[in-house]
Amino acid sequence: MLYAYRPGQQLLPGETPAQETVRYRTVGDMSCTGATRSNATTITQIVEEIAATRITERGETRADDKTSEAAMEDRKKDGYF
């Protein structure tokens, strides 16, 4: 999963920031939304990419789902929304 990097962010061992061409499924907090590699520059190209994939965009980019099954619900309880 690709995450946005911000100065001061702690990286895991072996991680290094890199520039990629990406798009986002949704606007979200950088701590819970991942990016999708993409060279699409038009709506038609984005639709074609989505139609060709077999992984849902939500399943590919929702970082909280990789943390735990209840991560987003936990965020809600903590006042994230």
Backbone hydrogen bonds, N-H to C=O, Kabsch-Sander energy under -0.5 kcal/mol:
donor,donor_aa,acceptor,acceptor_aa,energy
2,L,35,A,-0.9
3,Y,1,M,-0.5
9,Q,6,R,-2.1
15,E,12,L,-2.4
22,V,20,E,-0.7
23,R,36,T,-1.9
28,G,26,T,-0.5
32,C,29,D,-2.0
33,T,29,D,-1.1
34,G,61,T,-3.7
35,A,2,L,-2.7
36,T,23,R,-2.6
38,S,21,T,-2.4
46,I,42,T,-2.1
47,V,43,I,-2.7
48,E,44,T,-2.3
49,E,45,Q,-2.2
50,I,46,I,-2.5
51,A,47,V,-2.5
52,A,48,E,-1.5
53,T,49,E,-1.0
53,T,50,I,-0.5
60,E,56,T,-1.9
61,T,57,E,-2.0
62,R,58,R,-2.0
63,A,32,C,-1.0
63,A,61,T,-1.3
64,D,32,C,-0.7
65,D,62,R,-1.2
66,K,63,A,-1.5
67,T,63,A,-0.9
67,T,64,D,-0.8
68,S,64,D,-2.1
71,A,68,S,-1.2
74,D,70,A,-2.8
75,R,71,A,-2.2
76,K,72,M,-2.2
77,K,73,E,-2.2
78,D,74,D,-1.7
79,G,76,K,-1.6
80,Y,75,R,-2.8
